[in-house]
């Protein structure tokens, strides 16, 4: 079974965003509330939050990292991290899909790689409707390219350009994407590798609805199959011997910030539960007991610590501190560990009520677990740091 690419039709009515500099109208808190109102429904159904992406688009958020040379705001790592933390309070799946597009625009600003006319097309269309973009890199056999290795997806040169054939997994936002940057190797005698731009409505693309995970269920991170699909290189192609697992990028620090929002939601729910729960044998709210003061304090400490770590390093990255990039992996690992532990402790304090499917706390827990899988992953971070400390032995 496959599902069609849906995207956004031109005829669909929606607010128009003219310049890419439009930001946050309606106010971000209103957007967060509207996202939160439907997050549970999308989680249950595993349905893609088209209306949530519309809200983000209508506020100009999807283009907030467009560089000033293209007429954008050029939002930095810190502003983007704070934005994703707020969107994560509404619907972390919307935040994740948004992040993928924001990072592509940010990358184009730092190291232009798209053909000029194609990127102009993206910005022009972004004024009318959501233009979601994601780099599809992970494959069944390869796993994540951050671990090294070459893709099995093949780009074949033809008389009218390139054609791409292969399968990508964990393709976040699949059914709503407008552009896909497909990591592939060429079929040349001496193959080269790189990203190939593919329009999502091109012939030969099939989306298999394989995403049935515990968390971020609305992210539509399905498999995407490409069969002889028209494409064009988005980057200068490289020879395999020059390809190395990429170093941590500044924007990888902004991604775990969306889980700050999830953890804050968990704490808010727990506080409300403890204030309202009055056991008959106690005669007063659970919130009056010292053990819950301590437990809630520990949760709040973990969240605040992760926030300071992520936002503090983001500020250093925006200030071009030369030592900051080397600390991204460790910051991400420590922050995600703290946030997972915080939500786990919230579940422990709530007991059975927190595990009920009628309560959102169990959803927050399922969503927070997903922060582990984003690059760079913990084992790669600590192994690399250990190797550095030991002098490369």
Helices and strands as residue ranges (DSSP letters): H 28-45, H 50-58, G 61-63, G 68-70, H 77-90, H 92-110, H 116-126, E 132-136, G 145-147, E 154-158, E 161-171, G 174-176, E 177-186, E 192-199, E 205-208, G 217-219, E 222-233, E 238-239, G 240-242, H 252-255, H 258-276, G 286-288, H 290-318, G 325-327, H 328-350, H 352-355, H 361-368, G 369-373, H 378-389
